[in-house]
Amino acid sequence: MEVDIDYIAIGKRIRSARLAKKMTQETLSNMIDVTPTYISTIENGHTKLSLSTLLSIAQILDTTVDQLLYDNTPVLISQFDADIKELTSDCSKQEKDFLLEIIKSTKAALRNYKPGK
């Protein structure tokens, strides 16, 4: 069984995580001992990164490999969808709409959170 890997999506998530940390490509590259050009090719989806590089990037960016690979891992997607479906299976439309608004607000708050400020 061959799995199609979306390196562009992985690169976008790496870039997003790096920018969220206010980190340059040069800083990240120095921390994992690669060139800034290599980080750029990863973020643009022009290269296949090794597992060890992916692990190093995830660690430096304080994220998980799951987060970086999310849509490339069907088991994770289906499990998340199943969990949400189970949690909301007994909710009314109004309750589901309310939960959706809570999720949106929580996501916005998480993205705006600046520790130590």
N, CA, C and O atoms as a GROMACS GRO file, in nm:
protein
  468
    1MET      N    1   0.084  -0.118   0.000
    1MET     CA    2   0.000   0.000   0.000
    1MET      C    3   0.088   0.124   0.000
    1MET      O    4   0.172   0.141   0.089
    2GLU      N    5   0.070   0.209  -0.098
    2GLU     CA    6   0.146   0.333  -0.108
    2GLU      C    7   0.061   0.449  -0.057
    2GLU      O    8  -0.056   0.461  -0.092
    3VAL      N    9   0.121   0.532   0.025
    3VAL     CA   10   0.050   0.646   0.082
    3VAL      C   11   0.099   0.772   0.013
    3VAL      O   12   0.219   0.796   0.002
    4ASP      N   13   0.005   0.853  -0.035
    4ASP     CA   14   0.040   0.982  -0.092
    4ASP      C   15   0.063   1.080   0.022
    4ASP      O   16  -0.024   1.098   0.108
    5ILE      N   17   0.178   1.143   0.022
    5ILE     CA   18   0.210   1.239   0.127
    5ILE      C   19   0.206   1.379   0.067
    5ILE      O   20   0.270   1.407  -0.034
    6ASP      N   21   0.130   1.466   0.130
    6ASP     CA   22   0.116   1.604   0.084
    6ASP      C   23   0.224   1.689   0.151
    6ASP      O   24   0.202   1.746   0.258
    7TYR      N   25   0.340   1.697   0.086
    7TYR     CA   26   0.452   1.771   0.143
    7TYR      C   27   0.425   1.922   0.146
    7TYR      O   28   0.480   1.993   0.229
    8ILE      N   29   0.340   1.969   0.056
    8ILE     CA   30   0.305   2.111   0.057
    8ILE      C   31   0.226   2.144   0.184
    8ILE      O   32   0.253   2.246   0.249
    9ALA      N   33   0.129   2.060   0.219
    9ALA     CA   34   0.051   2.082   0.341
    9ALA      C   35   0.139   2.073   0.466
    9ALA      O   36   0.124   2.152   0.559
   10ILE      N   37   0.230   1.978   0.467
   10ILE     CA   38   0.323   1.965   0.581
   10ILE      C   39   0.408   2.090   0.592
   10ILE      O   40   0.426   2.144   0.701
   11GLY      N   41   0.459   2.136   0.480
   11GLY     CA   42   0.541   2.257   0.478
   11GLY      C   43   0.466   2.379   0.528
   11GLY      O   44   0.521   2.461   0.602
   12LYS      N   45   0.340   2.391   0.488
   12LYS     CA   46   0.258   2.504   0.533
   12LYS      C   47   0.238   2.500   0.684
   12LYS      O   48   0.242   2.603   0.750
   13ARG      N   49   0.216   2.380   0.738
   13ARG     CA   50   0.198   2.369   0.884
   13ARG      C   51   0.328   2.398   0.957
   13ARG      O   52   0.326   2.458   1.065
   14ILE      N   53   0.441   2.358   0.900
   14ILE     CA   54   0.571   2.389   0.961
   14ILE      C   55   0.592   2.540   0.960
   14ILE      O   56   0.630   2.598   1.061
   15ARG      N   57   0.566   2.603   0.846
   15ARG     CA   58   0.581   2.749   0.836
   15ARG      C   59   0.491   2.819   0.938
   15ARG      O   60   0.534   2.911   1.007
   16SER      N   61   0.367   2.776   0.946
   16SER     CA   62   0.272   2.837   1.038
   16SER      C   63   0.319   2.824   1.183
   16SER      O   64   0.312   2.920   1.259
   17ALA      N   65   0.367   2.706   1.220
   17ALA     CA   66   0.417   2.684   1.356
   17ALA      C   67   0.541   2.768   1.383
   17ALA      O   68   0.559   2.822   1.492
   18ARG      N   69   0.627   2.779   1.283
   18ARG     CA   70   0.750   2.859   1.298
   18ARG      C   71   0.715   3.007   1.316
   18ARG      O   72   0.770   3.074   1.404
   19LEU      N   73   0.624   3.057   1.234
   19LEU     CA   74   0.585   3.198   1.244
   19LEU      C   75   0.513   3.226   1.376
   19LEU      O   76   0.528   3.334   1.434
   20ALA      N   77   0.435   3.129   1.423
   20ALA     CA   78   0.367   3.145   1.552
   20ALA      C   79   0.469   3.161   1.665
   20ALA      O   80   0.441   3.227   1.766
   21LYS      N   81   0.584   3.102   1.648
   21LYS     CA   82   0.693   3.114   1.747
   21LYS      C   83   0.780   3.236   1.719
   21LYS      O   84   0.879   3.261   1.789
   22LYS      N   85   0.742   3.315   1.615
   22LYS     CA   86   0.819   3.433   1.574
   22LYS      C   87   0.965   3.396   1.548
   22LYS      O   88   1.058   3.465   1.591
   23MET      N   89   0.982   3.286   1.475
   23MET     CA   90   1.114   3.233   1.447
   23MET      C   91   1.142   3.245   1.297
   23MET      O   92   1.053   3.222   1.215
   24THR      N   93   1.264   3.281   1.262
   24THR     CA   94   1.302   3.288   1.121
   24THR      C   95   1.344   3.150   1.072
   24THR      O   96   1.372   3.059   1.150
   25GLN      N   97   1.349   3.137   0.940
   25GLN     CA   98   1.398   3.012   0.882
   25GLN      C   99   1.544   2.990   0.923
   25GLN      O  100   1.586   2.877   0.947
   26GLU      N  101   1.618   3.097   0.930
   26GLU     CA  102   1.759   3.087   0.968
   26GLU      C  103   1.774   3.036   1.112
   26GLU      O  104   1.858   2.950   1.138
   27THR      N  105   1.694   3.087   1.202
   27THR     CA  106   1.700   3.042   1.341
   27THR      C  107   1.666   2.894   1.351
   27THR      O  108   1.738   2.817   1.416
   28LEU      N  109   1.557   2.854   1.286
   28LEU     CA  110   1.518   2.713   1.288
   28LEU      C  111   1.626   2.626   1.226
   28LEU      O  112   1.661   2.522   1.281
   29SER      N  113   1.680   2.669   1.114
   29SER     CA  114   1.783   2.589   1.047
   29SER      C  115   1.906   2.571   1.135
   29SER      O  116   1.964   2.462   1.140
   30ASN      N  117   1.946   2.677   1.205
   30ASN     CA  118   2.061   2.667   1.296
   30ASN      C  119   2.035   2.569   1.409
   30ASN      O  120   2.125   2.498   1.453
   31MET      N  121   1.911   2.567   1.456
   31MET     CA  122   1.877   2.480   1.570
   31MET      C  123   1.876   2.332   1.533
   31MET      O  124   1.897   2.246   1.619
   32ILE      N  125   1.850   2.301   1.405
   32ILE     CA  126   1.848   2.160   1.365
   32ILE      C  127   1.964   2.125   1.271
   32ILE      O  128   1.969   2.016   1.214
   33ASP      N  129   2.057   2.221   1.256
   33ASP     CA  130   2.181   2.200   1.180
   33ASP      C  131   2.156   2.166   1.033
   33ASP      O  132   2.210   2.069   0.979
   34VAL      N  133   2.073   2.249   0.969
   34VAL     CA  134   2.053   2.243   0.824
   34VAL      C  135   2.062   2.386   0.771
   34VAL      O  136   2.076   2.480   0.849
   35THR      N  137   2.056   2.402   0.641
   35THR     CA  138   2.064   2.536   0.585
   35THR      C  139   1.926   2.602   0.582
   35THR      O  140   1.824   2.534   0.577
   36PRO      N  141   1.923   2.735   0.583
   36PRO     CA  142   1.795   2.806   0.569
   36PRO      C  143   1.725   2.771   0.436
   36PRO      O  144   1.603   2.767   0.429
   37THR      N  145   1.805   2.747   0.333
   37THR     CA  146   1.748   2.709   0.203
   37THR      C  147   1.674   2.577   0.214
   37THR      O  148   1.569   2.559   0.151
   38TYR      N  149   1.727   2.484   0.292
   38TYR     CA  150   1.660   2.356   0.310
   38TYR      C  151   1.527   2.374   0.382
   38TYR      O  152   1.428   2.311   0.346
   39ILE      N  153   1.524   2.460   0.483
   39ILE     CA  154   1.397   2.490   0.553
   39ILE      C  155   1.298   2.549   0.454
   39ILE      O  156   1.180   2.513   0.455
   40SER      N  157   1.344   2.638   0.369
   40SER     CA  158   1.257   2.699   0.268
   40SER      C  159   1.199   2.592   0.174
   40SER      O  160   1.080   2.596   0.143
   41THR      N  161   1.282   2.499   0.131
   41THR     CA  162   1.232   2.395   0.040
   41THR      C  163   1.132   2.302   0.110
   41THR      O  164   1.039   2.252   0.048
   42ILE      N  165   1.153   2.281   0.239
   42ILE     CA  166   1.057   2.201   0.317
   42ILE      C  167   0.924   2.276   0.325
   42ILE      O  168   0.818   2.219   0.298
   43GLU      N  169   0.931   2.404   0.363
   43GLU     CA  170   0.810   2.483   0.381
   43GLU      C  171   0.732   2.503   0.250
   43GLU      O  172   0.611   2.522   0.252
   44ASN      N  173   0.802   2.499   0.139
   44ASN     CA  174   0.736   2.513   0.009
   44ASN      C  175   0.695   2.379  -0.051
   44ASN      O  176   0.638   2.374  -0.160
   45GLY      N  177   0.724   2.270   0.020
   45GLY     CA  178   0.686   2.137  -0.026
   45GLY      C  179   0.767   2.086  -0.143
   45GLY      O  180   0.722   1.998  -0.217
   46HIS      N  181   0.889   2.140  -0.160
   46HIS     CA  182   0.974   2.100  -0.273
   46HIS      C  183   1.072   1.989  -0.240
   46HIS      O  184   1.150   1.947  -0.326
   47THR      N  185   1.068   1.940  -0.117
   47THR     CA  186   1.160   1.833  -0.079
   47THR      C  187   1.091   1.738   0.018
   47THR      O  188   0.996   1.774   0.087
   48LYS      N  189   1.141   1.617   0.021
   48LYS     CA  190   1.091   1.518   0.117
   48LYS      C  191   1.186   1.520   0.236
   48LYS      O  192   1.305   1.492   0.223
   49LEU      N  193   1.131   1.555   0.352
   49LEU     CA  194   1.216   1.560   0.469
   49LEU      C  195   1.220   1.425   0.538
   49LEU      O  196   1.126   1.346   0.531
   50SER      N  197   1.332   1.400   0.604
   50SER     CA  198   1.349   1.273   0.675
   50SER      C  199   1.269   1.274   0.805
   50SER      O  200   1.229   1.379   0.855
   51LEU      N  201   1.247   1.156   0.857
   51LEU     CA  202   1.175   1.143   0.983
   51LEU      C  203   1.251   1.214   1.095
   51LEU      O  204   1.190   1.281   1.179
   52SER      N  205   1.382   1.201   1.098
   52SER     CA  206   1.461   1.267   1.203
   52SER      C  207   1.450   1.419   1.192
   52SER      O  208   1.443   1.488   1.294
   53THR      N  209   1.448   1.472   1.071
   53THR     CA  210   1.431   1.617   1.053
   53THR      C  211   1.293   1.660   1.098
   53THR      O  212   1.278   1.762   1.165
   54LEU      N  213   1.191   1.583   1.061
   54LEU     CA  214   1.054   1.614   1.103
   54LEU      C  215   1.042   1.614   1.255
   54LEU      O  216   0.980   1.703   1.312
   55LEU      N  217   1.101   1.515   1.321
   55LEU     CA  218   1.099   1.508   1.467
   55LEU      C  219   1.170   1.628   1.530
   55LEU      O  220   1.121   1.686   1.627
   56SER      N  221   1.285   1.665   1.474
   56SER     CA  222   1.360   1.780   1.525
   56SER      C  223   1.279   1.909   1.510
   56SER      O  224   1.273   1.990   1.603
   57ILE      N  225   1.218   1.927   1.396
   57ILE     CA  226   1.137   2.046   1.371
   57ILE      C  227   1.020   2.051   1.469
   57ILE      O  228   0.993   2.155   1.530
   58ALA      N  229   0.951   1.940   1.485
   58ALA     CA  230   0.837   1.936   1.578
   58ALA      C  231   0.881   1.972   1.719
   58ALA      O  232   0.813   2.047   1.789
   59GLN      N  233   0.993   1.918   1.761
   59GLN     CA  234   1.043   1.946   1.896
   59GLN      C  235   1.078   2.093   1.913
   59GLN      O  236   1.039   2.154   2.012
   60ILE      N  237   1.150   2.150   1.819
   60ILE     CA  238   1.192   2.290   1.827
   60ILE      C  239   1.070   2.382   1.824
   60ILE      O  240   1.067   2.483   1.894
   61LEU      N  241   0.970   2.348   1.744
   61LEU     CA  242   0.852   2.433   1.731
   61LEU      C  243   0.746   2.403   1.837
   61LEU      O  244   0.636   2.458   1.834
   62ASP      N  245   0.780   2.315   1.930
   62ASP     CA  246   0.689   2.282   2.041
   62ASP      C  247   0.553   2.234   1.990
   62ASP      O  248   0.448   2.279   2.036
   63THR      N  249   0.559   2.143   1.894
   63THR     CA  250   0.438   2.082   1.840
   63THR      C  251   0.463   1.932   1.831
   63THR      O  252   0.566   1.883   1.877
   64THR      N  253   0.370   1.861   1.772
   64THR     CA  254   0.387   1.716   1.757
   64THR      C  255   0.393   1.680   1.610
   64THR      O  256   0.348   1.755   1.523
   65VAL      N  257   0.449   1.565   1.583
   65VAL     CA  258   0.451   1.514   1.446
   65VAL      C  259   0.307   1.494   1.397
   65VAL      O  260   0.277   1.517   1.280
   66ASP      N  261   0.219   1.451   1.488
   66ASP     CA  262   0.076   1.435   1.452
   66ASP      C  263   0.021   1.565   1.396
   66ASP      O  264  -0.048   1.565   1.293
   67GLN      N  265   0.051   1.677   1.463
   67GLN     CA  266   0.001   1.806   1.417
   67GLN      C  267   0.053   1.839   1.278
   67GLN      O  268  -0.021   1.890   1.194
   68LEU      N  269   0.179   1.808   1.253
   68LEU     CA  270   0.240   1.840   1.124
   68LEU      C  271   0.194   1.746   1.012
   68LEU      O  272   0.190   1.786   0.896
   69LEU      N  273   0.158   1.623   1.048
   69LEU     CA  274   0.116   1.525   0.948
   69LEU      C  275  -0.036   1.508   0.938
   69LEU      O  276  -0.083   1.429   0.857
   70TYR      N  277  -0.111   1.581   1.019
   70TYR     CA  278  -0.253   1.554   1.041
   70TYR      C  279  -0.330   1.506   0.919
   70TYR      O  280  -0.384   1.395   0.923
   71ASP      N  281  -0.338   1.582   0.812
   71ASP     CA  282  -0.422   1.539   0.700
   71ASP      C  283  -0.357   1.432   0.614
   71ASP      O  284  -0.417   1.384   0.517
   72ASN      N  285  -0.234   1.394   0.647
   72ASN     CA  286  -0.167   1.284   0.578
   72ASN      C  287  -0.185   1.152   0.652
   72ASN      O  288  -0.135   1.048   0.608
   73THR      N  289  -0.257   1.156   0.764
   73THR     CA  290  -0.275   1.038   0.847
   73THR      C  291  -0.424   1.009   0.862
   73THR      O  292  -0.487   1.058   0.956
   74PRO      N  293  -0.482   0.930   0.770
   74PRO     CA  294  -0.626   0.906   0.771
   74PRO      C  295  -0.679   0.855   0.904
   74PRO      O  296  -0.792   0.886   0.941
   75VAL      N  297  -0.600   0.777   0.977
   75VAL     CA  298  -0.646   0.724   1.106
   75VAL      C  299  -0.673   0.838   1.202
   75VAL      O  300  -0.772   0.836   1.276
   76LEU      N  301  -0.585   0.939   1.203
   76LEU     CA  302  -0.604   1.053   1.293
   76LEU      C  303  -0.728   1.133   1.256
   76LEU      O  304  -0.805   1.174   1.343
   77ILE      N  305  -0.748   1.154   1.127
   77ILE     CA  306  -0.865   1.229   1.082
   77ILE      C  307  -0.992   1.156   1.120
   77ILE      O  308  -1.084   1.215   1.178
   78SER      N  309  -0.999   1.027   1.088
   78SER     CA  310  -1.121   0.953   1.116
   78SER      C  311  -1.146   0.940   1.266
   78SER      O  312  -1.262   0.940   1.308
   79GLN      N  313  -1.042   0.929   1.346
   79GLN     CA  314  -1.061   0.920   1.491
   79GLN      C  315  -1.113   1.051   1.547
   79GLN      O  316  -1.202   1.052   1.631
   80PHE      N  317  -1.057   1.162   1.501
   80PHE     CA  318  -1.104   1.293   1.545
   80PHE      C  319  -1.250   1.312   1.506
   80PHE      O  320  -1.332   1.354   1.588
   81ASP      N  321  -1.282   1.281   1.382
   81ASP     CA  322  -1.420   1.294   1.335
   81ASP      C  323  -1.514   1.205   1.416
   81ASP      O  324  -1.624   1.246   1.450
   82ALA      N  325  -1.470   1.085   1.446
   82ALA     CA  326  -1.552   0.992   1.524
   82ALA      C  327  -1.573   1.045   1.666
   82ALA      O  328  -1.683   1.036   1.721
   83ASP      N  329  -1.468   1.100   1.725
   83ASP     CA  330  -1.480   1.156   1.860
   83ASP      C  331  -1.579   1.271   1.864
   83ASP      O  332  -1.664   1.278   1.953
   84ILE      N  333  -1.568   1.361   1.768
   84ILE     CA  334  -1.661   1.475   1.762
   84ILE      C  335  -1.804   1.427   1.739
   84ILE      O  336  -1.898   1.474   1.803
   85LYS      N  337  -1.819   1.332   1.649
   85LYS     CA  338  -1.953   1.280   1.620
   85LYS      C  339  -2.014   1.216   1.746
   85LYS      O  340  -2.132   1.238   1.776
   86GLU      N  341  -1.934   1.138   1.818
   86GLU     CA  342  -1.984   1.074   1.940
   86GLU      C  343  -2.020   1.176   2.047
   86GLU      O  344  -2.124   1.165   2.112
   87LEU      N  345  -1.932   1.276   2.064
   87LEU     CA  346  -1.957   1.378   2.166
   87LEU      C  347  -2.082   1.461   2.139
   87LEU      O  348  -2.147   1.509   2.232
   88THR      N  349  -2.115   1.478   2.012
   88THR     CA  350  -2.229   1.563   1.977
   88THR      C  351  -2.352   1.484   1.932
   88THR      O  352  -2.452   1.543   1.891
   89SER      N  353  -2.345   1.354   1.941
   89SER     CA  354  -2.455   1.271   1.889
   89SER      C  355  -2.589   1.296   1.958
   89SER      O  356  -2.694   1.280   1.896
   90ASP      N  357  -2.585   1.334   2.084
   90ASP     CA  358  -2.711   1.357   2.155
   90ASP      C  359  -2.743   1.506   2.170
   90ASP      O  360  -2.829   1.543   2.250
   91CYS      N  361  -2.674   1.590   2.094
   91CYS     CA  362  -2.697   1.735   2.102
   91CYS      C  363  -2.802   1.781   2.001
   91CYS      O  364  -2.815   1.725   1.892
   92SER      N  365  -2.875   1.884   2.040
   92SER     CA  366  -2.970   1.946   1.948
   92SER      C  367  -2.891   2.035   1.851
   92SER      O  368  -2.771   2.058   1.871
   93LYS      N  369  -2.956   2.084   1.747
   93LYS     CA  370  -2.891   2.174   1.652
   93LYS      C  371  -2.842   2.298   1.725
   93LYS      O  372  -2.731   2.346   1.700
   94GLN      N  373  -2.922   2.349   1.814
   94GLN     CA  374  -2.885   2.468   1.891
   94GLN      C  375  -2.760   2.441   1.975
   94GLN      O  376  -2.671   2.526   1.983
   95GLU      N  377  -2.753   2.326   2.038
   95GLU     CA  378  -2.636   2.290   2.119
   95GLU      C  379  -2.512   2.275   2.030
   95GLU      O  380  -2.403   2.318   2.068
   96LYS      N  381  -2.529   2.213   1.913
   96LYS     CA  382  -2.416   2.198   1.821
   96LYS      C  383  -2.366   2.334   1.773
   96LYS      O  384  -2.245   2.356   1.765
   97ASP      N  385  -2.458   2.425   1.742
   97ASP     CA  386  -2.419   2.560   1.699
   97ASP      C  387  -2.343   2.631   1.811
   97ASP      O  388  -2.243   2.698   1.786
   98PHE      N  389  -2.391   2.615   1.934
   98PHE     CA  390  -2.326   2.676   2.049
   98PHE      C  391  -2.184   2.620   2.068
   98PHE      O  392  -2.090   2.694   2.091
   99LEU      N  393  -2.171   2.488   2.057
   99LEU     CA  394  -2.040   2.424   2.070
   99LEU      C  395  -1.944   2.471   1.959
   99LEU      O  396  -1.825   2.492   1.984
  100LEU      N  397  -1.996   2.487   1.840
  100LEU     CA  398  -1.914   2.536   1.730
  100LEU      C  399  -1.860   2.676   1.760
  100LEU      O  400  -1.744   2.705   1.734
  101GLU      N  401  -1.945   2.761   1.815
  101GLU     CA  402  -1.901   2.897   1.851
  101GLU      C  403  -1.795   2.893   1.961
  101GLU      O  404  -1.700   2.971   1.959
  102ILE      N  405  -1.811   2.801   2.057
  102ILE     CA  406  -1.711   2.786   2.163
  102ILE      C  407  -1.577   2.742   2.102
  102ILE      O  408  -1.472   2.794   2.140
  103ILE      N  409  -1.581   2.648   2.011
  103ILE     CA  410  -1.459   2.599   1.946
  103ILE      C  411  -1.391   2.713   1.871
  103ILE      O  412  -1.269   2.730   1.881
  104LYS      N  413  -1.468   2.790   1.795
  104LYS     CA  414  -1.412   2.903   1.720
  104LYS      C  415  -1.348   3.005   1.814
  104LYS      O  416  -1.238   3.054   1.788
  105SER      N  417  -1.417   3.037   1.923
  105SER     CA  418  -1.365   3.134   2.020
  105SER      C  419  -1.239   3.082   2.088
  105SER      O  420  -1.142   3.156   2.107
  106THR      N  421  -1.240   2.956   2.124
  106THR     CA  422  -1.124   2.895   2.189
  106THR      C  423  -1.005   2.893   2.095
  106THR      O  424  -0.893   2.923   2.136
  107LYS      N  425  -1.028   2.859   1.970
  107LYS     CA  426  -0.921   2.858   1.870
  107LYS      C  427  -0.861   2.997   1.856
  107LYS      O  428  -0.738   3.012   1.855
  108ALA      N  429  -0.944   3.098   1.846
  108ALA     CA  430  -0.896   3.236   1.834
  108ALA      C  431  -0.815   3.275   1.958
  108ALA      O  432  -0.710   3.338   1.946
  109ALA      N  433  -0.865   3.240   2.076
  109ALA     CA  434  -0.795   3.272   2.200
  109ALA      C  435  -0.658   3.202   2.206
  109ALA      O  436  -0.559   3.262   2.248
  110LEU      N  437  -0.653   3.077   2.163
  110LEU     CA  438  -0.527   3.004   2.163
  110LEU      C  439  -0.426   3.068   2.069
  110LEU      O  440  -0.307   3.079   2.102
  111ARG      N  441  -0.472   3.111   1.954
  111ARG     CA  442  -0.382   3.172   1.856
  111ARG      C  443  -0.336   3.311   1.898
  111ARG      O  444  -0.231   3.357   1.854
  112ASN      N  445  -0.412   3.377   1.982
  112ASN     CA  446  -0.376   3.510   2.028
  112ASN      C  447  -0.302   3.508   2.161
  112ASN      O  448  -0.253   3.612   2.206
  113TYR      N  449  -0.292   3.392   2.225
  113TYR     CA  450  -0.228   3.379   2.356
  113TYR      C  451  -0.079   3.405   2.346
  113TYR      O  452  -0.010   3.344   2.264
  114LYS      N  453  -0.031   3.494   2.428
  114LYS     CA  454   0.111   3.529   2.431
  114LYS      C  455   0.162   3.508   2.574
  114LYS      O  456   0.146   3.596   2.658
  115PRO      N  457   0.221   3.392   2.602
  115PRO     CA  458   0.267   3.365   2.739
  115PRO      C  459   0.372   3.468   2.783
  115PRO      O  460   0.458   3.510   2.705
  116GLY      N  461   0.362   3.505   2.909
  116GLY     CA  462   0.460   3.595   2.967
  116GLY      C  463   0.438   3.741   2.935
  116GLY      O  464   0.520   3.825   2.969
  117LYS      N  465   0.326   3.772   2.870
  117LYS     CA  466   0.298   3.913   2.836
  117LYS      C  467   0.172   3.958   2.902
  117LYS      O  468   0.132   4.074   2.885
   0.00000   0.00000   0.00000
